[in-house]
Amino acid sequence: MSKLGGIISALLVSYNTDGSLDEAGTRAIVRYNIDVNKIDGLYVGGSTGENFLIDTETKKRIFEIVADEAKGEVPLIAQVGGINLLESLELARYVKELGAYAAVSAVTPFYYKFSFAEIKEYYRRIVEAAELDLIIYSIPLLTGVNLSLKQFEELFNIPRIIGVKFTAADFYLLERLRGAFPDKLIFFGFDELLLPAVIYKVDGAIGSTYNVDAPLAKQVFAKAQAGDLDGARDAQAKLNNFIDQVLENGLYQTLKESLRLGGVDAALAVRPPMSQLTEAQKERAKEIFASLKADLPN
Ligand SMILES: CC(=O)N[C@@H]([C@@H](O)[C@H](O)[C@H](O)CO)[C@@H](O)CC(=O)C(=O)O
């Protein structure tokens, strides 16, 4: 299996309208990512999978069916973090047993204002349970947890913590991190800011829109790495035309509707309390997807 890097989809999950897991539909999303998007990997159990809205058994089942469907064709990362450390440990052990995941990841624990010592202990225990490499998931906008360079250093010193999914528009910190830790993996998490992150030599990017727009994102990545900045800017502008409209119409809902329009046969509902698209939003999704299709490379 190839090394972790490149454009990785934070996997969308198909739910039925009653909120239950649509297993066949989720498998279809995995296939679409591998066969159509030619994705470089899948990040399973992230925000995009609506992971913080589902129970432990459903999380396990998703890890299991994604592994079964991906058949080792692309590297998989399992996000096992949350605010219930005992659940995270159970999930970490489960993922290890599946034997199909290249690494685990864990969001910084949120809601309660945990001290840094508590956060560090949380990561130490998850790595110990997983017996796998771990990628920190830092998304301060949603968690309220801002890690400093010094704190990243302390976490990176824990054996088997190999990198970070860095979802912040803090390019100063990103530049400092890259320079200080050339051997750690840095995955960028804001799809609309991919180009500047590639310039700072991130190893890859993990995002929700890549389930649908990965071919364009791959262009941004490749062109920027090759020094073709005009080409990369052009591809990022096309990507952002899509992302802009998706954010306005409803992020995960519109991405799921785009998958349907792209041929994925699945229920593609979202979990409550998220609301489903209205008929008007579905119509709008058709226009959004049509404009993306016109921009996608052949
Ligand atoms: C909150 C959220 O969904 N953020 C996305 C981005 O890909 C984001 O949707 C995109 O940049 C549009 O703003 C990722 O960072 C999340 C992600 O990778 C995950 O599912 O864990």
The ligand as an SDF file (V2000), in Angstrom:
LIG
                    3D

 21 20  0  0  0  0  0  0  0  0999 V2000
  -16.0060   21.1470    9.0930 C   0  0  0  0  0  0  0  0  0  0  0  0
  -15.6040   20.4050    7.8620 C   0  0  0  0  0  0  0  0  0  0  0  0
  -16.3920   19.6900    7.3140 O   0  0  0  0  0  0  0  0  0  0  0  0
  -14.3650   20.6070    7.4320 N   0  0  0  0  0  0  0  0  0  0  0  0
  -13.8650   19.8410    6.3140 C   0  0  0  0  0  0  0  0  0  0  0  0
  -13.4550   20.6800    5.1500 C   0  0  0  0  0  0  0  0  0  0  0  0
  -13.1990   19.7990    4.1010 O   0  0  0  0  0  0  0  0  0  0  0  0
  -14.5840   21.6610    4.7820 C   0  0  0  0  0  0  0  0  0  0  0  0
  -15.8060   20.9870    4.6490 O   0  0  0  0  0  0  0  0  0  0  0  0
  -14.2740   22.3700    3.4720 C   0  0  0  0  0  0  0  0  0  0  0  0
  -13.0260   22.9760    3.5510 O   0  0  0  0  0  0  0  0  0  0  0  0
  -15.3630   23.4010    3.1530 C   0  0  0  0  0  0  0  0  0  0  0  0
  -15.3120   24.4630    4.0660 O   0  0  0  0  0  0  0  0  0  0  0  0
  -12.7340   18.9700    6.7750 C   0  0  0  0  0  0  0  0  0  0  0  0
  -11.7130   19.7110    7.3810 O   0  0  0  0  0  0  0  0  0  0  0  0
  -13.3430   17.9950    7.7800 C   0  0  0  0  0  0  0  0  0  0  0  0
  -12.7670   16.7030    7.7490 C   0  0  0  0  0  0  0  0  0  0  0  0
  -11.7710   16.4680    7.1320 O   0  0  0  0  0  0  0  0  0  0  0  0
  -13.4610   15.6700    8.5130 C   0  0  0  0  0  0  0  0  0  0  0  0
  -14.4480   15.1570    8.0380 O   0  0  0  0  0  0  0  0  0  0  0  0
  -13.0370   15.3770    9.6080 O   0  0  0  0  0  0  0  0  0  0  0  0
  1  2  1  0
  2  3  2  0
  2  4  1  0
  4  5  1  0
  5  6  1  0
  5 14  1  0
  6  7  1  0
  6  8  1  0
  8  9  1  0
  8 10  1  0
 10 11  1  0
 10 12  1  0
 12 13  1  0
 14 15  1  0
 14 16  1  0
 16 17  1  0
 17 18  2  0
 17 19  1  0
 19 20  2  0
 19 21  1  0
M  END
$$$$
